[in-house]
Structure formats: structure tokens, C-alpha cells
Amino acid sequence: MSVPDQPPEERLRESASISVCIVTYKPQWPVLEATLKSLKNALDLAAIDANVVIVDNSPVDEVTPWVQSRMPDFPLMVISGQGNIGFGRANNLALAWKSSLHLVLNPDVEMDSDALLRAVQFMLSNPACGLLTPAAFSPDGTRQYLCKRYPAVFDLFLRGFAPAFARPFFRERLDRYEMRDLIDEQPVWDPPIVSGCFMLFRGDVFHALEGFDPRYMLYFEDFDISLRASAITRIAYLPSVRIVHGGGNAGGKGAWHIWQFVRSAVKFYSTHGLKVF
């Protein structure tokens, strides 16, 4: 008796592989544990070959013994000892892996158990897509808008530093910047900029881009790589891929973060063009 052929999407999934890179710095252990558990569940359901690496930028490696103690059944690699080299350079250490898909994942993201299965199926069924971004929600259930139009300096100031009482006066402007007119429950092609908290690249696209621009220590590296990616592939927002993202804005994180934000903004606009208003 002959064995029936597998469905096309099943054959595609079996031929796929994925690398996952999580960059940490003095992580909050309960948050990281929730991220890794949701990742493991999603990988198990997606049933594809995976290489997971944590690049720890902390001054002392506490991640390795913690992983061995708390996640002994989750095979992953920890890279440490390089110091705080920044988000982009740390992620670029994963360029050593050659997988058909590559996921950049923040250590404060929990994904639905079927998130990777849906994402992988979409990527494999839509070869024009080289970068996928999900639907994101805050822990309280409110929607986050990971897709952005090209930012004016004024938009960034409003989002990061304007007092709460002033923002309602600019609500329409900020809504447009966050693409709220398009982002809902239908896929959207070609958003100009997507967030670095969850970026699923086609592997050859990530390598063609040579990863993130290492000049960015923190902030705007995701803006930059989004624009560079859009020059060689298409970006897709897929709402059926759902995550919960902790996150937070630069304006509430102290002087060092504000300084890094300003430095990176200068690099970004010097590279891609200044837009004030």
C-alpha cells in the first residue's frame, strides 16, 4: 500500500530550520524564564530544527548557570564575556549560524504557542517576504504598534519625551506615525519600519544585510535594518502571529538611555535623511 504524500506546507516545514538570538543584559530572571518557556513551546509546536543562542552582554555571566539550573531540557548556547557591545553587534554574533530562517527576539517577549508555526508557514508559503513582524500586546492587553512610518524628529520627541497632557493634542499625528489606520486583523505588506523585539528574517536576507549596523549601540538599529531590508525584500505584518511584549520608552529610563537614543538618532538621520516635521 502506498503512503499518501504529505501536505505541501508539511514538506516545507520539514525542510526549514531556524536560528534564534536573544540578547540580554543583567536580565530579570522571571521575565527571561517566561520568554524561554514560550519560545520552547512555540518551537515544539512548529517542529523545525532550531539553534537558540543567548548573547549575554552582562559584565558577569550569570545566565549560563541559571539556564543549566532552570531550563535543563532546553538545548541552547550562551555566548558571554564580550562585555556590553550593544544590541546590534551582539545579535550579529548569530551570523555564524546558517539557517533558512532567523529570529531576533527580545528577552521580554512571550509568544503564543502557535506563533512560530504560523510565522514559518507564512514565510515558506510567501517567498517574497524576507522579514515578518507580529501583532504585539502589552501585558495589560493593550495593542502595541510595532509598524511605523518614517519618523520625523518631532514624532520621536512626542512619543518619547512629551508630557502626557500634551499628547492628546497630537493624537492624529502619532496615530499616523504608528500606522493605526492600517494595522488591525489583516496582513499588511511593506510597513517601512518594524520593531526589533521580534524580527523573523529569511536567513539569506539577514546574511545579505550583514545583520545590524554595528555603529548603533542601542536604539534605531531596528529602524535602520528595516529600511535596508525593504531595499532587497518585502516586509509583512502578520496579525495571526501574536506576542506579548514588555518594552518601555527611552524617556523613562534615565540619562544614559536618553543619551544613547540621541546618539543613535543622529546616526540614523545622517544615514537615511533628516525629517524634522
SVG drawing of the C-alpha trace seen along z (x, -y; Angstrom):
<svg xmlns="http://www.w3.org/2000/svg" viewBox="-9 -70 44 72">
<polyline fill="none" stroke="black" stroke-width="0.4" points="0.0,0.0 1.4,-3.4 1.9,-6.1 0.0,-9.3 2.0,-12.4 2.5,-14.9 0.7,-18.2 2.9,-20.9 3.1,-23.0 4.3,-19.9 7.0,-19.2 8.1,-22.9 8.2,-22.9 10.3,-19.8 12.9,-21.4 13.1,-24.6 15.5,-25.4 15.6,-28.4 18.2,-30.2 17.0,-32.3 19.1,-35.0 18.2,-36.6 20.4,-39.4 20.4,-40.0 22.0,-42.5 21.5,-41.9 18.2,-40.1 15.2,-39.8 15.1,-36.1 11.3,-35.6 10.9,-37.6 13.6,-35.7 12.2,-32.4 8.8,-33.3 10.3,-34.2 12.3,-30.9 9.3,-28.8 7.1,-30.4 9.9,-30.0 10.3,-26.3 6.6,-25.7 6.4,-27.5 9.4,-25.6 8.0,-22.3 4.7,-23.0 6.5,-24.3 8.6,-21.1 11.5,-22.5 15.2,-22.3 16.4,-25.1 19.5,-26.6 18.9,-29.0 21.6,-31.3 21.6,-33.8 24.2,-36.5 24.7,-38.0 26.3,-41.4 26.4,-41.5 29.8,-42.0 29.5,-38.7 28.0,-35.5 25.1,-34.5 23.0,-33.3 24.9,-30.1 24.4,-28.6 20.8,-30.0 19.9,-28.2 21.5,-25.0 19.5,-25.2 16.2,-26.4 16.0,-25.2 18.0,-22.0 15.8,-20.4 16.1,-23.3 19.2,-23.0 20.7,-26.4 24.0,-28.1 25.2,-31.1 27.8,-33.5 29.3,-35.8 32.4,-37.6 32.4,-40.1 31.1,-42.9 28.3,-45.3 28.9,-45.6 25.4,-46.8 22.2,-45.2 23.2,-45.1 26.7,-43.8 25.6,-41.2 22.9,-40.0 25.4,-39.8 27.3,-37.1 24.4,-34.8 25.6,-35.4 27.7,-32.3 24.6,-30.2 23.2,-29.3 19.5,-28.6 16.7,-29.2 15.0,-31.5 16.5,-33.7 14.5,-35.2 15.7,-38.2 13.9,-38.0 13.8,-40.3 14.2,-38.7 10.8,-40.3 8.7,-38.7 6.2,-35.9 4.7,-34.4 1.5,-32.4 2.3,-28.7 1.3,-28.7 3.2,-31.9 6.2,-30.3 4.1,-27.7 2.0,-30.4 5.1,-32.6 7.1,-29.8 4.1,-28.6 3.6,-32.2 7.3,-32.7 7.6,-29.4 4.4,-30.0 5.3,-33.6 8.8,-33.7 8.6,-37.4 8.6,-38.0 12.1,-38.4 11.1,-39.9 8.0,-39.3 6.6,-41.3 3.8,-40.1 0.8,-41.6 2.1,-42.7 0.3,-43.5 1.3,-44.9 1.0,-42.7 -2.3,-44.6 -3.7,-43.5 -3.5,-46.9 -2.2,-46.7 1.3,-47.8 2.0,-49.2 5.3,-47.8 5.0,-49.1 6.0,-52.7 6.1,-55.2 9.4,-57.1 9.7,-59.2 10.1,-63.0 12.2,-64.2 9.0,-65.8 7.3,-62.4 10.1,-60.9 10.0,-63.7 6.3,-63.4 6.4,-59.6 9.5,-59.6 9.5,-62.8 6.3,-64.9 4.3,-65.1 1.1,-63.0 -1.2,-66.1 0.3,-67.3 -0.1,-64.0 -3.9,-64.2 -3.3,-67.4 -1.1,-65.4 -3.1,-62.1 -3.9,-62.1 -0.3,-62.7 1.0,-59.9 -1.7,-57.5 -0.5,-58.0 3.1,-57.5 2.2,-54.2 0.2,-53.2 -3.0,-52.8 -5.0,-53.4 -3.7,-50.1 -2.7,-47.8 -5.6,-45.6 -6.5,-42.0 -5.4,-41.7 -1.9,-41.2 -0.1,-44.4 2.7,-44.4 5.6,-46.8 5.4,-48.7 8.5,-50.9 9.8,-50.2 9.2,-47.4 10.3,-46.8 13.4,-44.8 11.6,-43.0 10.5,-40.2 12.0,-40.1 11.7,-36.9 14.1,-37.2 14.7,-34.8 18.2,-33.6 19.7,-34.7 18.2,-38.2 19.8,-38.6 23.1,-37.5 22.9,-39.7 22.3,-42.7 25.3,-41.5 23.0,-41.8 22.5,-45.1 24.7,-48.1 27.3,-47.9 27.5,-51.7 24.3,-51.6 24.9,-50.9 21.2,-50.9 18.0,-52.3 17.3,-52.8 19.2,-49.7 15.8,-48.2 14.7,-51.3 17.9,-51.1 17.8,-47.4 14.1,-47.7 14.9,-50.3 17.8,-48.4 15.8,-45.2 13.0,-46.9 15.5,-47.7 16.1,-44.0 13.0,-42.2 9.4,-42.7 8.3,-43.1 5.0,-41.8 2.9,-42.4 1.1,-39.1 -1.6,-39.6 -2.1,-35.8 1.4,-35.8 0.8,-37.2 3.2,-38.2 3.2,-39.9 6.0,-42.5 7.1,-44.2 9.1,-47.1 9.3,-50.7 10.3,-54.1 13.7,-55.7 12.4,-58.8 11.7,-57.0 15.0,-55.1 17.4,-57.7 20.1,-59.9 22.3,-57.2 19.4,-55.8 18.4,-59.2 22.0,-59.9 22.1,-56.6 18.8,-57.5 20.0,-60.9 23.3,-59.5 21.6,-56.8 19.0,-59.2 21.9,-61.3 23.4,-58.3 20.0,-57.3 19.1,-60.6 22.7,-61.1 22.3,-57.8 18.7,-57.9 17.8,-61.6 16.6,-64.2 12.9,-64.8 12.1,-67.4 8.3,-67.8"/>
</svg>
